[in-house]
Amino acid sequence: MARWKNDSGEVIIKVAISGQPGSGKSSIIRSLAKEHAQAAVSTGIISEAEVLRTEFLWPDPIPSGPYVRVKVFALSGNPLHQAAEQLLLKDADALVFVVDCDPECIAESRDYLVSLISNAGHVELDWTDTSVAVQYNRSERYPYMNVAEVDAWLEVEHDQVSRYVTTSDEGEGLTVAVNDVIRKTVSRLAEQMKESSSPKKPDEGAKDAKNAGDTKEAKAEG
């Protein structure tokens, strides 16, 4: 869930990039950092997997609201324990699952997707409140790939999950899926803020007044 940073008036959203080893996650996060004000990319190690992280201010703040700070995380390599991906997914507001389109690798993506769903369950990730996209990367390795067929095989539902096809040499074009889930998350936050700040409708106010009057009368009779 998005977190408010009261001392700076910012709201922080977390984006997780997941997928099989070698699918290009590190290239995506580095392209994303370069695109957004040349942000730095930091690295760390957990369960023998490299954790990549970058953060930046989203260029479009919430209308009449706070600035949005985005923190993006990805795992590079093949962690020994599921706890590494569970940590990646914990408190995530948005998720991009990256598939390597190489015919020799694409079959593994289903196993990693099943593992992802299992790990998401362990950290109680709420799919109804999470922006999700699938990125078919390195498509130059499978030029005749039928995306619809792969969607069906992975059980990706078109009306719930955005899909993007990218090549490994697209540079900033690699960020299309991440930017999409960020925009959707920001839009959802803006809508939530709008709903929470909207004045009550006249009939709702009258109903509240009537309920209050009924309560007073009941107390008086008692």
Beta strands, then each sheet from edge to edge (+ up, - down):
strand 1: 3-5
strand 2: 10-19
strand 3: 42-46
strand 4: 49-57
strand 5: 67-76
strand 6: 94-100
strand 7: 131-137
strand 8: 162-165
sheet 1: 1+ 2- 5- 4+ 3-
sheet 2: 1+ 2- 6- 7- 8-
end
